[in-house]
Amino acid sequence: MKKVREVPVKKRIALIAHDNKKDELLEWCKAHVSDLQKHKLISTGTTGKMLAKHLKMDVEQVLSGPLGGDQQIGARIADGEIDVVIFFWDPLQAQPHDSDV
């Protein structure tokens, strides 16, 4: 039996960025702020604080990525509580929590 999941009009979007990509994610969000305002934003701790401050938007913040935030986001994806993930990943810098990601 095939499982079908309907994606709501107001999406729950997870925004994540490695340290060297946070500024790039912020610039992308600024360029798309009018679209992002229509949705619920969720982010890992440090990134979420930065986005909320600069975008002047509500951003739900889970723990910082290395402290379990990546796992919290992953659990929400598995539970169907996140519809879209936008992840600015830095492939040139190893992260201690890469296995969580």
trRosetta pair geometry for C-beta under 8 A, 3 or more apart (Angstrom, degrees):
i j d omega theta_ij theta_ji phi_ij phi_ji
5 80 6.2 -146 -138 -132 136 120
7 11 6.5 3 175 -102 102 100
7 83 5.1 108 -145 -149 100 124
8 11 6.3 168 75 -83 81 48
8 12 7.9 56 49 -13 117 83
8 83 6.9 -118 38 -69 80 151
10 38 6.6 -134 -116 152 76 73
10 39 5.7 164 -166 -116 64 56
10 40 6.5 68 155 -14 100 89
11 39 4.6 -20 62 -133 75 125
11 40 7.3 -141 103 36 41 76
11 83 4.2 -115 -155 72 95 141
11 84 5.4 35 159 2 138 114
12 39 7.1 -173 -83 178 20 99
12 40 4.8 -20 -110 73 68 111
12 42 6.2 23 178 -6 91 121
12 76 7.9 -110 131 158 136 126
12 81 6.4 -60 96 156 162 57
12 82 5.1 -114 109 -122 108 47
12 83 5.0 116 48 6 72 92
12 84 7.5 166 84 28 47 73
13 36 7.1 -106 62 -135 153 84
13 39 5.1 55 -4 130 116 140
13 40 6.9 158 21 80 71 53
13 41 5.6 -29 72 -108 95 61
13 42 6.9 169 84 26 42 77
13 82 7.5 94 -119 -161 13 87
13 83 6.9 -46 -72 64 56 89
13 84 4.6 -18 -113 72 79 106
13 85 7.6 164 -162 -89 59 25
13 86 6.5 14 -180 1 105 106
14 42 4.9 -38 -99 80 68 98
14 43 6.7 141 -162 -89 59 46
14 73 5.1 104 -149 -148 149 118
14 76 7.4 143 -68 83 131 130
14 77 7.5 -62 -4 -64 150 100
14 82 4.9 6 -28 -152 114 139
14 84 7.1 -170 27 95 69 54
14 85 4.6 -14 65 -113 109 73
14 86 7.1 178 89 29 57 62
14 87 7.8 6 111 -64 99 85
15 25 6.5 131 178 -180 105 127
15 29 6.9 37 -141 -82 153 126
15 41 6.0 -7 0 -162 119 103
15 42 7.3 155 18 75 71 45
15 43 4.6 -30 68 -93 86 106
15 47 6.4 -152 115 142 90 127
15 48 7.6 133 72 -86 101 68
15 51 6.3 82 94 -69 146 164
15 59 7.5 -60 44 -146 124 124
15 86 5.3 -8 -111 67 67 103
16 25 8.0 -130 96 -115 23 158
16 43 6.5 171 -76 -145 55 74
16 44 5.5 61 -119 -1 89 112
16 47 6.2 147 -133 44 38 168
16 65 6.9 99 -154 -84 110 121
16 70 7.3 83 -141 -104 147 80
16 73 6.7 -10 -63 -87 134 175
16 85 7.0 -9 13 -169 113 95
16 86 7.3 164 29 88 66 53
16 87 4.6 -8 70 -114 105 79
16 88 7.3 -168 99 30 55 64
17 21 4.3 -139 -168 98 100 95
17 22 4.6 145 104 -89 132 52
17 24 7.1 171 -143 64 136 86
17 25 3.9 -117 -65 -18 143 147
17 47 5.2 141 36 -111 90 132
17 87 7.2 171 -80 -162 45 48
17 88 4.0 4 -116 59 92 107
17 89 8.0 -134 -138 -62 48 32
18 21 4.9 66 57 22 77 109
18 22 7.6 -117 91 -41 35 75
18 88 6.8 -123 24 105 73 74
18 89 5.9 70 -13 -144 117 39
18 90 4.0 -112 79 11 144 104
18 93 6.5 159 156 71 141 117
18 95 6.2 -123 -125 -67 115 133
19 22 6.2 -28 -155 -17 31 112
19 90 7.4 -51 53 5 63 148
19 93 7.5 -78 53 105 99 155
20 90 4.5 79 60 -95 113 154
20 92 7.9 -58 74 66 160 99
20 93 5.8 124 2 4 136 148
21 24 4.9 -57 -162 45 66 118
21 25 5.9 71 139 -26 85 99
21 88 3.7 -169 151 131 131 110
21 89 6.8 24 -3 31 165 5
21 90 5.1 -160 -29 -53 111 95
22 25 5.7 -55 -149 36 31 111
22 26 6.4 34 153 -21 65 104
22 46 7.4 -62 -107 124 143 105
22 47 5.9 -144 -123 -106 100 84
22 50 6.1 49 179 68 119 170
22 88 7.6 166 -75 79 27 133
23 26 5.5 -51 -149 34 33 114
23 27 6.5 33 154 -18 65 103
24 27 5.9 -53 -149 36 31 110
24 28 6.5 33 151 -19 63 105
24 88 5.5 172 89 -164 109 150
25 28 5.6 -54 -149 36 33 113
25 29 6.2 34 153 -20 67 106
25 47 6.8 -10 91 -149 152 116
25 51 7.7 -60 125 -78 108 110
25 86 7.6 136 -138 126 104 108
25 88 4.3 -139 -66 4 102 144
26 29 5.7 -55 -147 37 30 111
26 30 6.4 34 153 -21 64 104
26 50 6.3 -82 -82 141 122 115
26 51 6.6 -153 -106 -93 79 69
26 54 5.8 25 -155 78 118 157
26 55 8.0 -147 -148 -46 78 96
27 30 5.6 -49 -147 33 33 114
27 31 6.5 32 153 -18 63 105
28 31 5.8 -58 -153 37 31 111
28 32 6.4 -3 157 9 66 114
28 86 7.8 -157 116 164 140 137
28 88 7.4 170 14 -69 144 131
29 32 6.1 -77 -142 56 29 90
29 33 6.3 65 154 -76 68 75
29 36 6.1 13 -154 -32 83 164
29 51 6.0 -40 123 -133 176 106
29 54 8.0 101 88 94 124 113
29 55 5.9 -67 137 -77 123 132
30 33 5.7 -9 -146 -37 31 113
30 54 7.3 -62 -73 139 106 114
30 55 7.0 -144 -85 -95 65 86
32 35 4.8 -45 180 43 87 114
32 36 5.6 91 118 -27 89 101
33 36 5.5 -58 -138 41 34 111
33 37 6.2 46 160 -34 67 100
33 55 5.8 -177 -120 -145 114 103
33 57 7.5 -167 -152 -39 97 136
34 37 6.0 -42 -149 19 28 117
34 38 8.0 31 151 -21 52 99
35 38 6.3 -56 -172 21 40 112
35 39 7.7 9 146 0 66 111
36 39 6.0 -77 -160 44 45 102
36 41 6.3 31 -179 -68 106 123
36 55 7.4 -51 95 -163 140 148
36 57 7.1 -8 120 -134 112 177
37 57 6.5 -131 -102 -113 75 130
40 60 7.0 16 171 -2 98 119
41 48 7.9 158 132 -128 103 88
41 51 7.0 -125 149 128 146 143
41 57 6.5 62 24 124 141 125
41 58 7.2 155 48 100 98 62
41 59 4.6 -48 103 -118 116 77
41 60 6.8 169 96 22 56 74
42 48 7.6 -35 179 -100 36 124
42 59 7.2 153 -104 -174 17 70
42 60 4.6 -24 -109 71 73 105
42 61 7.8 171 -160 -80 57 23
42 62 6.8 38 178 -18 99 102
42 73 7.2 156 124 -112 116 92
42 76 7.3 -76 128 102 164 168
42 82 6.6 -102 52 -105 141 108
43 47 4.7 -122 171 99 123 101
43 48 3.4 166 80 -76 110 86
43 51 5.9 118 -11 26 167 140
43 59 5.3 -5 16 170 116 119
43 60 7.3 144 21 78 62 55
43 61 5.9 -27 73 -107 79 67
43 62 7.4 -160 97 23 31 79
44 47 5.2 60 65 31 82 111
44 48 6.3 -167 78 -18 28 102
44 61 7.3 33 154 -156 16 75
44 62 5.9 -48 -112 68 49 90
44 63 6.9 -26 -152 93 79 45
44 64 5.8 72 165 -145 101 31
44 65 4.5 19 -167 -55 161 77
44 69 3.6 101 -132 140 96 145
44 70 6.7 -2 -89 -60 136 60
44 73 6.7 -61 -63 -36 90 129
45 48 5.9 -70 -145 34 14 109
45 49 6.6 10 166 -16 59 105
45 61 5.4 79 -110 178 47 113
45 62 6.8 -90 -49 89 71 46
45 63 5.5 -30 -39 175 118 28
45 64 3.7 -60 43 -67 130 64
45 65 7.5 -130 29 -14 89 56
45 67 7.3 10 2 47 143 122
45 69 5.7 -129 -9 -71 88 149
46 49 6.0 -53 -150 32 29 110
46 50 6.6 27 154 -16 63 108
46 64 5.4 48 -17 -118 94 101
46 65 7.8 -61 27 3 104 90
47 50 5.8 -59 -152 38 32 112
47 51 6.2 27 155 -17 68 109
47 65 8.0 53 -4 -32 115 108
48 51 5.8 -56 -142 39 30 108
48 52 6.1 30 160 -19 66 108
48 59 4.6 -172 -158 125 84 120
48 60 7.1 -74 -144 97 139 31
48 61 3.5 169 103 -100 155 96
48 62 7.6 133 -27 25 150 53
49 52 6.0 -55 -144 37 27 110
49 53 6.3 25 158 -18 62 111
49 59 8.0 -141 -59 77 20 126
49 61 6.5 40 -49 -100 70 151
50 53 6.0 -62 -151 37 26 110
50 54 6.3 1 164 1 65 115
51 54 6.4 -69 -139 48 26 95
51 55 5.3 -3 176 6 68 122
51 57 7.1 -45 144 60 89 104
51 59 4.9 89 91 -60 113 165
52 55 6.7 -60 -118 51 16 93
52 56 7.7 63 173 -102 49 15
52 57 6.3 -116 -125 72 54 59
52 58 6.8 13 -124 -138 104 21
52 59 4.3 -127 -66 26 93 109
52 61 7.5 -66 -25 -48 135 115
53 56 7.7 -4 169 -68 21 52
55 59 7.5 87 56 -42 127 120
62 68 7.9 -111 151 107 105 79
62 69 4.6 138 105 -136 100 84
62 72 4.2 -168 -176 96 146 146
62 73 6.4 -167 41 -52 153 77
63 67 4.6 -118 165 96 119 101
63 68 4.6 28 76 71 151 88
63 69 4.0 -145 83 -62 68 81
63 72 6.0 126 27 -6 94 139
64 67 4.5 63 63 21 89 112
64 68 8.0 70 67 41 56 60
64 69 5.2 -144 103 -11 13 133
65 69 4.6 -71 -79 65 34 110
65 70 4.6 50 -151 -40 80 98
65 95 7.6 -32 125 178 133 142
65 97 5.9 174 143 74 90 146
65 100 7.5 156 178 91 81 133
65 101 7.5 13 -167 -72 120 102
66 69 7.8 13 26 27 33 96
66 70 7.8 41 -63 -2 27 113
66 95 7.3 -137 -81 176 100 102
66 96 6.0 48 -129 68 117 105
66 97 4.6 -168 -113 -20 63 134
68 71 5.1 -55 -163 42 64 115
68 72 6.0 70 139 -27 82 98
68 100 8.0 -136 -123 -145 35 154
69 72 5.4 -50 -146 33 36 114
69 73 6.4 36 155 -18 67 101
70 73 5.8 -51 -150 36 32 111
70 74 6.3 35 149 -20 63 107
70 97 5.9 152 24 139 143 128
70 100 4.2 105 93 126 128 116
70 101 5.2 -70 -161 -78 145 65
71 74 5.4 -52 -145 38 34 116
71 75 6.3 38 154 -23 65 102
71 100 5.3 -73 -57 -157 84 116
72 75 5.8 -51 -149 32 31 112
72 76 6.6 29 153 -16 62 105
73 76 5.8 -57 -153 37 33 110
73 77 6.5 36 149 -22 66 102
73 82 6.7 32 -166 -40 74 163
73 85 7.3 99 167 -115 122 117
74 77 5.6 -50 -150 32 34 113
74 78 6.4 33 153 -17 65 105
74 100 7.2 -140 -14 174 143 77
75 78 5.6 -54 -149 38 33 112
75 79 6.2 22 154 -10 66 111
76 79 5.7 -60 -141 46 32 105
76 81 4.0 -85 -164 73 85 111
76 82 4.6 78 122 -21 107 106
77 80 7.8 41 176 -67 29 22
77 81 7.5 -84 -59 53 20 70
77 82 4.9 -46 -83 55 64 117
77 85 6.8 -12 -92 -50 128 127
82 85 6.4 53 143 -64 129 86
87 101 7.9 133 -162 -160 147 113
89 101 7.6 129 -116 171 116 147
90 93 4.6 5 120 34 124 103
90 95 7.9 111 63 -45 98 109
94 98 6.4 -62 -163 -38 71 139
95 98 4.7 133 65 -58 86 81
95 101 7.0 59 73 -9 137 137
97 100 4.4 -24 173 25 94 122
97 101 6.5 100 120 -24 82 91
98 101 5.5 -56 -152 34 40 112
